Amino acid sequence: MTRPRVVIVGAGFAGYRAAQTLSAPARGRSGPLDVVLLNPTDYFLYLPLLPQVAAGVLEPRRVTVSLTGTLPRVRLVLGEADGIDLDARTVRYTGPEGDTGTLSYDRLVLAAGSVNKLLPIPGVAEHAHGFRGLPEALYLRDHVTRQVELASADDDPATAAARCTFVVVGAGYTGTEVAAHGQLFTDALVRGQPHRTGLWPRWTLVDIAPRVLPELDERLSRTADRVLRQRGVEIRTGTSVKEATRDGVLLSDGDLVRTRTLVWCVGVRPDPLAEGLGLAMEQGRLLVGPTLQVPGRPEVFACGDAAAVPDLEKPGGYTPTTAQHAWRQGRTAGRNVAASLGIGDPRPYRHRDLGFVVDLGGVKAAANPYGIPLSGPAAGAVTRGYHLAAMPGNRVRVAADWLLDAVLPRQGVQLGLVRSWSVPLDTASPETARVPGRPGHPAPGPSQPGPPAQPPVEGTP
């Protein structure tokens, strides 16, 4: 008898958790389910710790968890989904070496996640970089290090100042943490350049909202604002980007910030995979019912950033696109997929926020576990404890890196493994760096920024 096949598209928080939940019914070669996970990489990325990778606190592999090593009863297929035929119940994909394939399914879980949110602002697509994947974090770490080193050797004070100016757009979770960790990182780099006096980094955090962390409680916002300002981060709220150029960023208030670095953290948009399915959507997210099934397509489930999930705690609304919701929706999706195949009973998704944590670098953080506002070292301890508990692997290695960072200076070196043109802002696959010649990753041409004749960061952040 052929086992029912469950295909899960995406191994982010929702997809990984769904696969983990379904791995129990899939136990053994003769088990009742055949679970297939389609993902461009062979790892789950613990996204909340990505700013620490960019700042040199954690090594890249610390925030990645092997899919095959932690999901032994789930078959991994490396590739990016290209299209879905709902009537034929198939998923088309392209593998990492250009090979194409098709996966048939009895049940489908769409957990493709999200990509960088773009706005029609001149120059942003050409001169900014996002922060959704490991390649982007590795690029930013190298780029920031290089800018400080080049500034130290530059005889022109204006050029040196521009190289040491870093602009982060978006004061949500990601942007706030990138600015907080980035300031500490560049301070350490500058201290390693003792022969150059008067060189000091300037970080600017820009957002159209009236305060940092606008989606969180005001007490957390005030804590983050205070910590950032004490470190010297310039916070420009109520301000947006009007234009980005090779040499700087023009803000909506008319101020031109001379910089070689523009980090784009204005938010995310759902992966465009579901747009062509002809199903009901809500702001780019696939509408689902409380059991995470797609109306009219009971064999299709969606969860995480790709799904508009009804918020049963706040009738009439949808759950926000946070890792906390995605992780728990993945578990519910896995249980309900099994239930649709006769294993267990279906359950609606219902979850009340347990609080939020924002890592501000060093021993500082802002947190409100179970609604209790915390700041300073207490919040830092809670934040790191939460991340260790939430990670599905590498806990000892992450804790070891934190310990080493507390007692040893960071290694301010650039490896040059990820070039500017290989991590464009406008990409449907931030998980993988662009490689010339790979299908879907064309070689740079006249209309596409490519590896320049001078160092790759010159003219491109």
Disulfide bonds with the S-S distance in Angstrom:
none
